[in-house]
Structure formats: C-alpha cells, structure tokens
Amino acid sequence: MTSINSDSIVFDLDLIHKYNLSGPRYTSYPTAVVFNEAYDELQHRKNLMSYYDASHDKPLSLYFHIPFCDTLCFFCACNKIATKKRSKADIYLDYLEREIKLQAALIPASRVVEQMHFGGGTPTFLTHKQLKRMMAMIEDNFNLLHDDRRDYSIEIDPREAADETIQLLADLGFNRFSMGVQDVQEKVQIAVNRIQPIALTADAISMCRQNGAKSVNVDLIYGLPHQTKESFKNTLAQVIELSPDRLSVFNYAHMPHLFMPQKRIAEADLPAADEKLAILKMTIEDLTAAGYVYIGMDHFAKPDDELAVAQRNGQLQRNFQGYTTHAECDLVAMGVSAISLINNCFSQNVKTLDEYYAQLDQGHIPVMKGYALNEDDRLRKQVIQSLSCHFMLDTTATEAQYSINFEAYFSHELPQLQSMSEDGLLWINDSHIHVTAKGRLLIRNICMVFDQHLRKQTEQKFSKVI
C-alpha cells in the first residue's frame, strides 16, 4: 500500500484503485439527472406563491448565468456560446431582464439578497456598459445589500479582466472573485486552447486584493493533455506563490460523447491513469505543505478562509456553486440552464438561447423541468450534506429530527457502510458515522451509498470520483 498523510487526508492508492468509480459531485440532492418535465413553470409558480408567507424574511441567494465566451476552452463542460460579438449580450440582457421581472414579482421585496453569483460561460465577456446595466436591472428588482454582509461573487477571465474591469466589479458590489487558470504550462494551454500567461493571473489577483476582495479562488484541472507530475508541480508552485485564498483542483473528465469541444483533445495526449493519481497525490502534499486545508471534493482553502472556519464550526453547506456558508438562503437562478432551489423544489431553465427567448416572448418563466423533494429526499439530502461538508453524521440527531430508527431505515445501506468501515474509510458507533482520513478523498463514494436515485440510473452521466 502506498499512502501519504496530511492533517486531514490519507492518500491510499490501493483504496483509490478499488473505489475509483463514477459518481455525482453532490452539488445537489437529488442530482439534476432526476429532474423531470412534470415539474414545469406552473409548478414553479405555485411553489413560489404558496411559499410567500413562510419565506417573507428568509434571505436570498441569486445566480445569473452568462453563457458567452470570447474563445472556446476545449476541456469545458459548461453551457456556453463562443462568439466575438459582444452585441449578442445586449439581446440576452433584454430577455434576462424580462425573466428577472417575472421571478421577482413572485418574491417578497423585503427578502434581502445575502449571496449572489455570476457564472458562465464568462461573465466578464460583458462590456462595462453591459455590466452596469445588468446590475441596475438586479438592483431595480431585488433587495441588494451594500455593506460587508454581502457575499457577491463573480467568475472572471484574467485574459480580459483589465484593472479597470475589476475596479468596476468592486464598485458594483462584488467582493469575491473566482478565476480559471487550469494549468500555467504553455504546451498544455495550447492543447486546450486557453493561452493565459501567469502574469495575467497575478495581475488579476493583485487587483482583486487592491479592491478589497474577501476571497480569491483559483481553478486548476489535473488530467489535461501533456500534463505530468513534474509539470503540474511547477504549475502548483507558481500558483501557490500568488497565494489565492481558495483553490479548486478538478479531475478532468474526458467525455467527448457528451461535450463536443472535447473532441478536439487527443486522447493520446492525456496522462495515463497512474500519472493522474501521482499528480493528485503530489497536489495534496504540496498544498498541505503550503498551509491549505482540504475542505472536500476538490476544494482547498487557507485556514482563516470562511469555508475552513465554517467547516470547523459545523456550518458549511454545499450547493450548485460548490461549498458555501449561506445554506439558509433560497437560491433563485436566472438565465439559460440556471437551476433554482426554493422551498425544497428544484427548477431548471431551458438550455438554449432560442428556447429561452421563445419562452420569454410568450411571457413564460422559462422553466423546462424540476423536482419537488419528498420527505425521504430531504432526509437523504441532509445525510449527504453532513458527510460531504463535515465528514461526520450524527445519527442520533437525525433519528430525532426525522422520527426514524436509523438502523431500520437504512438497513439497505448499512451493509455497504460496514464494508467501507472494514476498508478503513469510516467508522460507525451508536450515535455517529465518522469519515476517516483515508475516506475523505473518497467521500463521493460514501455519499453514493445513501443516494436512492442513483440505484435506478442505467446510463453513465458522471465523472470518476478521483
């Protein structure tokens, strides 16, 4: 057995080989593959209207999807549109404003927006004029904060986020920034069509800090073409030197049958499975040595970052934006393909611009499908949240909250958990399930045990857990 130790993780190669299956990242439970068209716009409207009184003062989280990108990154699996025509965003904002008004009309104006996120695509595809217009549209329809309580984040592309752009974003209220880097090696960047000199990233991070950013996140991907353990170690060293508050280090899932741009990546150029594991092992070692804490599911943070603090305090949660400290918020998401979670009901918008525009031309909120959680879903969601965020489940408290006998209710799951316990991934006593240092890298596998919907899935829709 080959293993490494850090304060929170043991990298056990034998166990990783045994458990390296495909499975969800659990940014939601149930996952989006369960959503269905029986939950439509009418259901979405009924849910919002019936929820009015109970949610009158509950805070909101808003998400806005900006689908446009100036250039296409070949590895990308997001819903995006590559174009050089910035004018396309003007048309999109026309329709987004319609959706904003339709959604806001069903939500009490008193509800404060504690959290907001612009994702994509590339939100900084928008011109300064378009960014100002979009924020004015939101301000006109939602109750935004203008003090330090706000948690407003945006994904920026350092290649087009000039100093003036970051200054404008800060002036508009954004105080958290996330940027894709993926890899700093030129050979890798050429292969994935994302040429981004490290100096651009360094300048962007510096400018974010000069403008009072609460945190800066950097995304990296391992498993891209031409990567080796040595080359990625150099990438890590250069990124660590920039000292981002958070790092997301994702496993590249090569699924060209699902994501067309990936067909432009030659499989022969991808690192072998053993090399990918060596990269991951080294990444954990180097980030741990640099003082970062493993939060879970690809995420690392400095010990004083809000995510690490929330995890220590038992307040960390997980949603479509990853780990968050705002679990109490309802999530209202707008734009193409955006997914909302309100009153234990998911709703997802249509995925193409043509559908989105057509629905809004007819006065509809462009919901295409969704799902209303039942009591069993809510229970399993909480179990998966607790395990994925805190590597622990208080089974006694769960029994009391849901009026169940844990052992009887999860009689199907317990033999699988026992097998994992024998492998050293977790341990179980009369009141708790604890994930061990060996099990933390395989937390997706442990969560999958409780996923009742996953048992019914016959098609492969998920990436490998490692």
N, C-alpha and C positions, 0 to 999 in steps of 0.2 A: 504494500500500500504506500502510495506517495501522498503526503499531506503537508500543508503549511498551517501555521497558526497565526491569528491576529487576535486582537482583543475580542472580536465578535464573530469571527469566521474560522472554520477549519476547511481547507480545500482537500477533500478526499477523492482522489482520482478514481478509485475503484467504485465508490458510491455514485460518482457523477456518471461514469460509464453505465452503471446499472439503471440509473433513474433518468437519463437524458432522453426523455420522451418529448412529445409535442403537447403544448397546453397553453391556456389563456394567461394573460398578464394580470387579470382581475382588476382592471380599472373600473369594472362594473360587475355586479352580480344580480341577475344572470348576465351573461355576456351578450353582445349585440347579435350573435347568430340566433338567439332565441326570439328576437323581436319579430312581430308579425303584423300583417296588414289589417287584422281585425281591430287593432288599436290605431285609429285614424284621427283625422283632425277633429271630428265630432267628440271622440273620447277625450282628446287633449283639452278641448274647450270645456267639456263637462267637468273634467278633473280640476282645472284651474278655478272654475266658477264655484264648485262645491267646496273648494278649499279656502275660499275667500276669508271667512271669519276666523278660522283656526290659524291662518298664516298671516294675520294682519300686521304683526310686528316682527315676523321672522325675517332675518337678513337674507339677502340675495347674493348669488354668485352669477355673473353674466359671462357668457362665452360668445365670441364672434369669430366666424370662420372667413378668412380672406384667402380665396383659392389660387390667386395668381402668383406666378414665379417668373422672373426675368429669364432664367435658364433652368433646364431640367437636370436635376441630380439623378443619375441612373439608378441609385440604390433606393430611391424614395418610394414608400408605400402609402403616402398620404393622398388625399383627394385634392388634386392641384391641376392648374391650367398654365402651361408655359406660353408666354406671349411677351412681345416687346411693346405692345400697345397699351400704354397707361390709361388711355381713354376708355378702355373696357371696364376699368374700375369705376368710372363715373356712372355707367349704366348699372353696374352691380350695386353701387351705393343708392341709386334711385330705388331699386327693389328692396334692398336691405332696410331702407327707411320705412317702406310700407310694412315689412314684417315687424320691425321694431314697434310701430304704432299699433299693429294688431295684437301683438303679445302684451305690450304694456297696458293696453285698455282692459285686460283681464286681471291685472295685478294691482293691489292697493298701492297708491302713490307713496304711502308712508314707509314702505319697505326699503330699508337702506341697502345699497349695494356695497357690501364689505369687500367682495372679491370680484375681480374682472380679469379676463384673459383674452388677448387677441392671438389666434393661432392661424395656421395655414397649411399649405401654401407659404407665402411670405408676406406678413403684414406690412413690412417696410417696402414692399412693392408700391404702396400708396404714396403719392406725392404729398408734400407738406400741405397743400391746399386740401387734398382729399382726406388726410388725417384730421385736420382741423374740422372739416365738415362732418366726418364720422363722429368725432367726439361731441360735437354740438348736437347731432341727432340723438345721441345717447343721453346727453345731459337734459335735453328737452323732454324726454320720456321716462327717465328713471332718476331715482334719488341718489345721486353720487355723493361720496364723501370727499372732503377737501382738507383732511388732516391726516395725522400719522396712523389712524386706524385703518386706512385704506390699504388693500393688498391688490394692486393693479399691475399686471404683468403683460409683457409682450414678447413675442419671438422676433428677433432682429437678425438680419443677414449682414455681417460685418463688411461684406463687399459693397453694400450700397447704403450702409448706415453711417453717413458722414457725421462729423461733430455736430453740425447744425441740426441734423435729424434727431440725434439723441437728446440734444438740448430741447428741441421741440417736444419730444415724447415726455421728457421730465416736466416741462411746462404744462403739458396736457394732463398730467396726474399719474403717469406710470412711474412706479418705484421698484419694480423687479424686472429683470431682463434675462432672456434666455437666448443663446446663440448656438447654432450648429457649427461645429468645427470638423468632426468626424475623424480626420487624420491630417497631420501637417506635412506629410511627405509628398513631394511633388509628383512622384510616379503614381502614387495611389490617387491623388487628386485628379490627375489627368484621366485615369481609368474610370473614375466615377463622374467625370465632367463637373467637378467643383474645384476650381482653382482659387485658392484662398491663402495667400501668404500669411504667416503667423503675425507679421507686423500689423496687418489689418485687424486681426483679433485682439492683439494687445492694445491698439489704439481705441477700439470699441469698448473694451473692458475699462480702460483708464477713464474714458469719457463718461461711462455709466457711473463710475465712482465719484467723479467730479460733480455729477449732478444728483448726488445723494441717494444712489440706489441702495435699497435694503439688502438686496442679494443679486448676484450674477451667477447664472447657471451656464455650463458648457456641455454640449452633447458630443460624445465620441462614439464611434462604432468599431467593434472588432470583428474580423472576418471578411473585410473588404479585399478586393484584388491587390496582389503584390505585398500584402502585409506579412511581416514576420515578427517573431518575438522581439528581435533586436530593433527593428524599425519602429514598432509600436512603443517600445521602451523609450526611444528618443522622442516620440510624439508626446508621451506622458510627461517626460522631463520638461519639455518646453511649455506644456500646458500648466503643469504644477507651478512653474516659475511665475505664471500670471496670477496664481492664487485665487481662482474662482471660488465662490462660497459653496457651490454645489457642482457635482459632476454626474451626468447620466451616461453610463457606459453600456451601450446596447449591443447585443449579438445581432449581426447582420443575418437576416433570414432570406435566403435566395429562393424566391418563389415566382419565377418569370411567368408561370401559367396564370398567376393572379395579378401581377403588376407588370405591365408591358415594358416600361423603361428598363427593367432589369434584364430584358433580353439582350441589351447592349453590353452587358457584363459577361465576359468569357469565363465559363465555369473553370476552365483550366488555370486561370489566374488566381482563383480563390485559394486561401490557405487550407491545408488539409485539416481534418477534424482534430488531430492531436496537436497541431500547431495552434489552432484556435484555443484549445484548452490551456496550452502553455502561455498564450497571450493573456488569457483571463487570470491565470494563477499569478503571473508577473504583475498584472494590473492591480490585483488585490494587495500584493506585497508592497508595491511602490506607493499606492495611495494611502495605505495604512501607515507606512513609514513617514509619509508626508503629513500625517496627523488627521486624515479624513476618517470619518466614521461610516461604516456600512449601514445604510438605512434599510436596504432591502430591495429586491427586484431591480437591479441595475443601478441603484442610486447611492451616491456617497455625498456627505456634507461635512463641513467643518463642525467641530463640537459645539460651538456657540451659535450655529445657524438655527433658525426657528424650527426647522424639521427635526434636527437632532434633539433640541430642547423638548419639543412636543413628544417625541418618541420616549424620552426619559420620563416625562410627566404623564405618559399614558393617554395623550390627547391627539396623537397622529391619526390621520384617516387617509383614504385613498379614493380618487375619482378619475375622471377622464383626463385630467391634467397631470395625473400621477399622484404623488404624495402631497397632502395638504393639511393645513391647520384650521380649515374652515368647514368642518363636517356638518355643522348645524345649518348651513345655508342650503336653500333650494337652488338648483342650477337651471337657469334659463339660457338656452343656447340658440343662436340665430345665425343664419347663413346656410349655404348648401352643406348638406350631410351632417349638420350640427345635431348633437344629442343632448336633450334636456333630461333632468331628473327632478321631478316635482311631486311631492306627496306620494313617494314610493311608486311613481309611474315614470317609465322611460318613454320618450317620443323622439323620433329621428326625422329630420327633414330630408326631402328628395335630394339626390346626389348630383344631378347635372344642372347646368345653368338654364338650359331650355325648359326643363321641368319646373325649376324654381321660378322662373319668370312667368311661365304659363299659369301656375297656381296663384301667384300673387296678382296677375292680371284679372283673375276671376274673383279676387277678394278673399282667397283662402290663406290661412296659415299653412305653409307648405309641408305639413307632416305626412310622411309616407308610411310609417309603421311605428310600433312601440310595444310596450309590455307593462301590465299592471302587476306588481309583486303581490303574491298571496302570503299568508302567514308563514308557510314553510320557506318561501323565498327570503322573507325578512330575517328569519332565524338563521338560515344558512349564510346570508349576506353578512350578518353580524359576526358569525363564526369566522368566515374568511377574512373579514376586515381585521379582526383581532389578531389572527395568526399572521397575516401579511404585514401588519403595521407594528405589532409588538412581540411577535414570536411567542405568544402565550395566549391561552384561553382559560378563563375562569369558568369551569363547567358548572360549579355550584350556583354562581350568579346567573348563568344562562338558564339553568333549570328554574330558578325563581322568577326570572323575567318572563319566560315563555310557558310556565306551568307544565313542564315536561320532566320526565325521567331521562336524563341524558343517555344513560347506557341502553335503555329500551328504545329510545327514539332513533339513536344512531347505531342500532345493532348491526346494520349492514356495513357501516363504515369502520367499526371498532376492530374487526379482524385485520383490515388493511393498515390501520394505525398501529396495531400490535406488531405487524411485520416490520413497519418502519421503525418502531421502537427497538426491535431486535437488531436492526441495522444501525442503530445509534443516531437516527435523525431527530428523535423526540423522546420524551419520557412522560408517562401518564401516572397520576395518582388519583385519589378520591375526589379532588377538587380542582385540578388543573391539568392542562396539557402544555408542556413546555417544549419549544423547539430548541435543539442543541446547536452548538457552534457548527457541527457537521451538517445540520439540517437547514441552516439559514440560506445557503446558496440554492437549495432545492425546495424552497418554500412554496413554489408554484405546484410542485408535486403533492405536497401536504394539503394545500388548499383544494386541489383537484379531487381529493378523496370525498370532500363534502359537496361537490358540485353534482347535484342530481341531474341537471340538464345535460351535462357532459356525457353521461352514460348513454344518452339517446342519440348523440352525434355520430353519424356514419361517414361524413366527409371530413377530410383533413382541412382545417381552416386556421390552424395555429402554428406558431413557430416553435422550435425546440426550446426547452426551458433553459438550456445553457448554450 
